[in-house]
Amino acid sequence: MTIMKSNMCKFFFLISIVFSLNINLAYSSERRLANSDRKTVVVVKPKPKRNITKRPKVIVVVPRKRTYKNIRIHRRFGHSYPGYGRFLVDDSAWKWLAFTAISLKILDNIDEQAQREHEQAQISATTAPVGKAITWNTDKANGQVLATKEGTNESGQLCREYQQTITVGGSTEQAFGIACLKSDGSWEISK
């Protein structure tokens, strides 16, 4: 009977050691293994993580002058990037890409976010009522785009005259232009 009690005590003692080892495994990055006679504990450290090199950042250079779907894109000032306004790629922005021809030198003084906000105002002005100013604001710049007149040209295309204003750090610049809606849904700048 005492042998049985002694063996039971050893059994419970070993169970408590294994249980404590399992708890340690849950809270540690180390793995602990007990050998077959349960008298020694081997600590196995995890393998060091491989040194994974980061991929270099890819910078896509977008030319200031290019053509997309027979639309001339010319960003003389500001940032040169694909898309227009909130449309981040040319494929979704092609209807308004011609508006890059109505440009302001002051675009060189604003960041890409402000330039995209200005472009989005130009997009909104294509459907806004004539005389309604579409305004935009960022931390460092603000502006507005206004359709001042609407009519048709000799080809029967709907045309709008636009006035745009941008203010950066107290300096204001204005530009004017006429854009006509083509049959494919894109706008072209009238000369």
N, C-alpha and C positions, 0 to 999 in steps of 0.2 A: 504494500500500500504506500509506503514512503517512497519507494522507487517511482511509483506512478505519480505521486504528488510532485516529486522532484522533476520528473520528465514533463509534467504539465506546467510547472513553473518555468522550466527552460523554454517550452513551447510558447507560452504567453510572452516571455521575455523576448524571444526571437520575433514574434509577431509585432510587438511594440517597436522593435528596432526597424523592421521592414516598414512598418507604418510611418515611423518618423522619417525614414529615408524617402518614402514616397512624398511626404509633405515637403521635405527639402527639395525634391525634384521639381515640385510645382512652383516653388518660390525661388529657385536658383537657376542660373544658366548652366550649372554644372550637373553632370550625371553621376550618380553614386551607385556603384555596383558592389554587391556583397558576394564573396567567393562561396564555394560550395560548403565549407565547414562553418560559415557564418561568423567567423571570429575576426576577420579583417575586412575592412572597407576600402575599396579602391575608388579614388576620385578621378574621373575622366574629364578633363577640360574640353570645352567645345573647340572645334577647329576654328582658327581665325578666319574671318570673312575675307573673301578674295578682294583684292584691290581692283574695283571696277572703275575703269576710267570713264569719265563723262565724255559724251560725244560733243564735238565742237558745235557751237551754235552756227546754224546755217543762215547766212545773210543773202537774201535775194535782191539783186540790184535790178530795179525796174527803170528802163530808160525814160527820160523826160519826154521824148518824142517817140511815138509808136503808133501802130494802126491795129485796130481790133474790129473785125466784122465791117471793114470798109469805113470805120469811124476814125478820124485822126484825133489822137490824144496828144496834147501838148501842155505839159505842166512846166511853164516857164519859171514859176516861183513856188516857194513852199516845198513840201515834202513830195517825193515821187514814190508812189506805191500802187499796187493793183487795186482795182475797185473804185468806188466813188461813194462818199457819204457812209452810210451804215452797210452798204453792200461791199463786202471785203474782197471780192474777186471780180475781174472784168466780165466774166460770163453772166453774173447776175446784175451788174451795173451798166451794161452796154447801152441802155437807153439814154443815159445821162452823161456818158463819157465826153461828149462833145463840149459840155459846159466847161471843161478844163481850158478852153480857149478864152473864156471871159475871166481874166486873171488879174490879180493885184500884187504889186511888189511887196506890200505889207505881209503877205503870206509867208515871207522869209522869216518873219519875227514871231510866228506862232508855232505851237507844237502840233503834232499830227492829230491829236484829239480835237483841237479847235478847228483845224482845217477840215476834218471830217464833219464836224457840226455845221460849219459854213456850207459845205457841199450838200448836207442833208437839207438845209434850209432852201438851197437852190432846187432840190428835187421837190420839196413841198410846194414851192412857189409855182411849179408847173401846173398844179391843179387848184391852187388857191384862187379866190376871186380877185379880179384886177383891183389894185389899190390896197389890198390887205398885206401888211408887212409880216413876213415870217422872221421872227427874231431868234437868236441863239446866244448863249452865254457860257463861258468857261471861267476858270479862276483868273486867267490872264488876258482874255480877249472877249469881245462881243461884237455882234453885228446884226444886220438884217438884209433880207432879200425881198424885193418888191416887184411884182409884175405891174408896170405902169400903163401899158397899152396892149390891146389884143386885136387881131384882124387876120386877114388872109393875104397871101402874096399872089403874084401873077399865076403861080402853078396851082393855086387853090389850097395850099397848105395853111393850117392854123399857125399863126406866128404870134409871139409875145415879146414885148420889149421889157427887159429887166434892168433894175438898178440895184446894185449891191453896195453895202457899206460895211467896213470892218474898222474897229477901234482897238488899238493895242497900246497900252501905256500912255494914253492921252493923245496919240496920233491917230488920225482918221483918214481913210482912203476910200474913194468911190470908184466904181466901174459901171459901165453901161454896155448892154449888148442885146441883140435880137436873136431869138432862137425860133426855129420852125419845126413843127412836128411832121416827121416823114411817115409814109404809109406803113412802114414796118414797126412803128411805135417808138422809134428813137428820135432824139432831137438833134438838129444840126444848127450850127451858128451861121446866121446870114451875114453876108459881107456888105 
